[in-house]
Amino acid sequence: MAITATISRRELKRLAGLGYEGETLKVMLCEVGMTGYTAESTVANWQSVELSGNGYVRYSEVIGTGTYSETTASYNMPTVDAEFTATGDGYSYDRIIAYIDGETYIYSETVEDPNVTMAAGQTQTYRIELAIDD
């Protein structure tokens, strides 16, 4: 006998509302070096290796209301395009860290290998997608 379980769309919406809608998503660029930090490290750990200077500014955006996708059977939050522009001597980084403001642990870690080096005037955008999926 086969069993099929489906999570209600309304439950996915409820979870998205509790976890994301109206919260502030922060995105920061980091140089992990030899720290050993991973996706399981705390926001505070990552903030200790966050870039500074040369035009770097941590990205911040309030997360809007999501919508249910029939195609993917998931509740998708609006995409966030975090943009960074270097000035002065530019900067180099190897991690993009996304987290919900006020939370202890990060949402995601994206690894750039090799490191990204940005010269003055260069801009890099990262698209962050949040989804609640059954």
C-alpha positions as CSV (number, residue, x, y, z in Angstrom):
1,M,0.0,0.0,0.0
2,A,1.4,3.4,-1.0
3,I,1.2,6.4,1.2
4,T,1.3,10.0,-0.1
5,A,1.6,13.0,2.2
6,T,1.2,16.5,1.1
7,I,1.7,19.7,3.2
8,S,-1.1,22.1,2.8
9,R,-0.4,25.3,0.8
10,R,-1.8,27.3,3.8
11,E,0.7,25.6,6.1
12,L,3.6,26.5,3.8
13,K,2.3,30.1,3.7
14,R,2.0,30.1,7.5
15,L,5.6,28.9,7.9
16,A,6.9,31.5,5.4
17,G,5.0,34.2,7.3
18,L,6.6,33.1,10.6
19,G,10.1,32.7,9.3
20,Y,10.6,35.3,6.6
21,E,7.8,37.8,5.7
22,G,8.6,41.2,7.2
23,E,12.0,40.1,8.5
24,T,15.2,41.7,7.4
25,L,17.6,39.7,5.2
26,K,21.2,40.7,5.6
27,V,23.9,39.6,3.1
28,M,27.6,40.1,3.8
29,L,30.8,39.3,2.1
30,C,33.5,37.5,4.1
31,E,37.1,36.3,3.8
32,V,37.0,33.0,5.7
33,G,40.8,32.4,5.6
34,M,41.9,29.6,7.9
35,T,39.0,30.0,10.4
36,G,37.2,26.8,9.5
37,Y,33.8,28.6,9.6
38,T,31.0,26.6,7.8
39,A,27.3,27.0,7.2
40,E,26.8,25.7,10.8
41,S,28.8,28.7,12.2
42,T,27.1,31.5,13.9
43,V,26.3,34.9,12.5
44,A,28.8,36.4,15.0
45,N,31.5,34.1,13.8
46,W,31.0,35.3,10.2
47,Q,30.8,38.9,11.2
48,S,34.3,38.6,12.6
49,V,35.6,38.0,9.1
50,E,33.3,40.3,7.3
51,L,34.9,42.8,4.9
52,S,35.3,46.5,5.7
53,G,36.3,49.6,3.8
54,N,36.7,50.4,0.1
55,G,33.0,50.9,-0.5
56,Y,31.9,47.6,1.1
57,V,28.5,47.9,2.8
58,R,26.5,44.9,4.2
59,Y,23.3,44.5,2.1
60,S,20.0,44.7,3.9
61,E,16.4,44.3,2.7
62,V,13.0,43.6,4.3
63,I,11.5,40.4,2.9
64,G,8.1,40.9,1.3
65,T,5.1,38.6,1.0
66,G,5.6,35.4,-1.0
67,T,3.4,33.4,-3.4
68,Y,2.7,29.7,-3.9
69,S,4.1,28.2,-7.1
70,E,2.0,25.4,-8.7
71,T,5.0,24.5,-10.9
72,T,7.4,23.8,-8.0
73,A,4.8,23.0,-5.3
74,S,6.6,25.5,-3.0
75,Y,5.9,28.8,-1.3
76,N,8.4,31.3,-2.7
77,M,9.5,34.5,-1.1
78,P,10.4,37.5,-3.4
79,T,14.0,37.1,-4.7
80,V,16.6,39.4,-3.2
81,D,19.3,40.9,-5.4
82,A,22.1,41.9,-3.1
83,E,24.5,44.3,-4.9
84,F,28.0,45.2,-3.8
85,T,30.2,47.9,-5.4
86,A,33.9,48.3,-4.6
87,T,35.7,51.7,-4.4
88,G,39.2,52.8,-3.5
89,D,41.6,49.8,-3.6
90,G,38.7,47.3,-4.0
91,Y,38.4,44.1,-2.1
92,S,38.6,40.3,-2.2
93,Y,36.3,37.7,-0.6
94,D,35.4,34.0,-0.8
95,R,32.1,33.7,1.0
96,I,28.6,35.3,0.6
97,I,26.7,34.9,3.8
98,A,22.9,35.5,4.1
99,Y,21.1,35.6,7.4
100,I,17.9,36.8,9.0
101,D,18.6,39.8,11.2
102,G,18.5,38.8,14.9
103,E,19.0,35.1,14.3
104,T,21.9,33.2,15.8
105,Y,22.7,31.0,12.7
106,I,23.0,31.9,9.0
107,Y,20.5,31.1,6.3
108,S,23.1,30.2,3.7
109,E,26.8,30.2,2.8
110,T,27.9,30.6,-0.8
111,V,31.5,29.7,-1.6
112,E,33.4,31.5,-4.3
113,D,36.4,29.4,-5.5
114,P,38.7,31.0,-6.4
115,N,38.2,34.2,-4.4
116,V,36.5,37.1,-6.1
117,T,38.6,40.2,-6.4
118,M,36.8,43.5,-7.2
119,A,38.5,46.6,-8.4
120,A,37.2,50.1,-7.8
121,G,34.0,50.7,-9.7
122,Q,33.2,47.0,-10.1
123,T,29.8,45.8,-9.0
124,Q,28.7,42.2,-8.2
125,T,25.1,41.1,-7.6
126,Y,24.0,37.9,-5.8
127,R,20.4,36.6,-6.1
128,I,19.1,35.1,-2.9
129,E,16.0,32.9,-3.1
130,L,14.1,31.8,0.0
131,A,11.5,29.0,-0.4
132,I,9.3,26.9,1.8
133,D,8.9,23.5,0.1
134,D,7.1,20.3,1.0
